[in-house]
């Protein structure tokens, strides 16, 4: 069974949060070393940078995970390959004759007509 959109958003937010913490630590540490901690102090400045980057990354990763899950169609690209098993004159396997995006658009148009 496929995970729900909420579960996908949750996983995306967790991944984005982990990336945001790391990026916030790196950029916050660099900013403190370069410009100094300012009036807030070292820990407070670093924590603010880490939390803001965590929130931003987790928000966008959650949205991206949901958007990405909407286009998940159980279509294998190798099944769309019209040249599967064929070789060119040099004996190399042939690539797609029609780009997969065009084939997917044709399939969607056929579904809409039905």
C-alpha positions as CSV (number, residue, x, y, z in Angstrom):
1,X,0.0,0.0,0.0
2,X,1.2,3.4,-0.9
3,X,1.8,6.0,1.9
4,X,-0.7,8.8,2.2
5,X,0.1,12.4,1.2
6,X,0.3,13.4,4.9
7,X,2.9,10.6,5.5
8,X,4.9,11.7,2.5
9,X,4.8,15.3,3.7
10,X,5.9,14.2,7.2
11,X,8.9,12.3,5.7
12,X,9.8,15.3,3.5
13,X,9.6,17.6,6.5
14,X,11.9,15.4,8.5
15,X,14.4,15.2,5.7
16,X,14.3,18.9,5.2
17,X,14.7,19.5,8.9
18,X,17.8,17.3,9.0
19,X,19.3,19.1,6.0
20,X,18.2,22.5,7.5
21,X,19.9,21.8,10.8
22,X,23.2,20.9,9.1
23,X,23.1,23.9,6.7
24,X,22.1,26.2,9.5
25,X,25.0,25.0,11.7
26,X,27.5,25.5,8.8
27,X,26.3,28.9,7.7
28,X,25.6,30.1,11.2
29,X,29.0,29.0,12.4
30,X,30.7,30.7,9.4
31,X,28.7,33.9,10.0
32,X,29.7,33.9,13.7
33,X,33.4,33.4,12.8
34,X,33.3,36.1,10.2
35,X,31.1,38.8,11.8
36,X,31.1,37.9,15.5
37,X,28.1,36.9,17.6
38,X,26.6,40.4,17.9
39,X,24.5,41.4,20.9
40,X,22.7,38.1,21.1
41,X,25.7,35.9,21.9
42,X,27.2,32.9,20.3
43,X,24.6,30.2,21.2
44,X,21.6,32.4,20.5
45,X,22.8,33.5,17.1
46,X,23.7,30.0,16.0
47,X,20.4,28.7,17.3
48,X,18.4,31.3,15.4
49,X,20.2,30.6,12.2
50,X,19.8,26.8,12.6
51,X,16.0,27.1,13.5
52,X,15.3,29.4,10.6
53,X,17.0,27.3,8.0
54,X,15.4,24.1,9.5
55,X,11.9,25.7,9.2
56,X,12.5,26.8,5.7
57,X,14.0,23.5,4.4
58,X,11.4,21.4,6.1
59,X,8.5,23.5,4.8
60,X,9.7,23.3,1.2
61,X,10.6,19.7,1.4
62,X,7.2,18.8,2.7
63,X,5.5,20.6,-0.1
64,X,7.8,19.1,-2.7
65,X,7.2,15.6,-1.4
66,X,3.4,16.1,-1.7
67,X,3.7,17.5,-5.2
68,X,6.1,14.8,-6.3
69,X,3.7,12.1,-4.9
70,X,0.8,13.4,-7.1
71,X,2.6,12.5,-10.3
72,X,3.5,9.0,-9.1
73,X,1.9,6.8,-11.8
74,X,2.7,3.1,-11.7
75,X,4.3,3.2,-15.1
76,X,7.7,1.7,-15.7
77,X,9.8,3.6,-18.2
78,X,11.3,0.4,-19.6
79,X,7.7,-0.6,-20.5
80,X,7.3,2.6,-22.6
81,X,10.5,1.9,-24.5
82,X,9.5,1.2,-28.1
83,X,13.0,0.1,-29.0
84,X,13.4,-2.4,-26.2
85,X,15.5,-5.4,-27.3
86,X,16.5,-3.7,-30.6
87,X,20.0,-2.8,-31.5
88,X,21.5,-0.4,-34.0
89,X,23.8,-1.3,-36.9
90,X,26.8,-1.3,-34.5
91,X,25.1,-3.8,-32.1
92,X,24.5,-1.2,-29.4
93,X,21.1,-1.1,-27.7
94,X,18.8,1.6,-29.1
95,X,17.6,4.5,-27.0
96,X,14.1,5.8,-26.7
97,X,12.7,6.7,-30.1
98,X,10.0,9.0,-28.5
99,X,10.9,10.8,-25.3
100,X,9.2,9.4,-22.2
101,X,7.5,12.7,-21.4
102,X,5.7,12.7,-24.8
103,X,4.6,9.1,-24.2
104,X,3.2,9.9,-20.8
105,X,1.4,12.9,-22.3
106,X,-0.1,10.6,-24.9
107,X,-1.2,8.1,-22.2
108,X,-2.8,10.9,-20.2
109,X,-4.7,12.2,-23.3
110,X,-6.0,8.7,-24.0
111,X,-7.2,8.4,-20.4
112,X,-9.0,11.7,-20.6
113,X,-10.7,10.7,-23.8
114,X,-12.1,7.5,-22.3
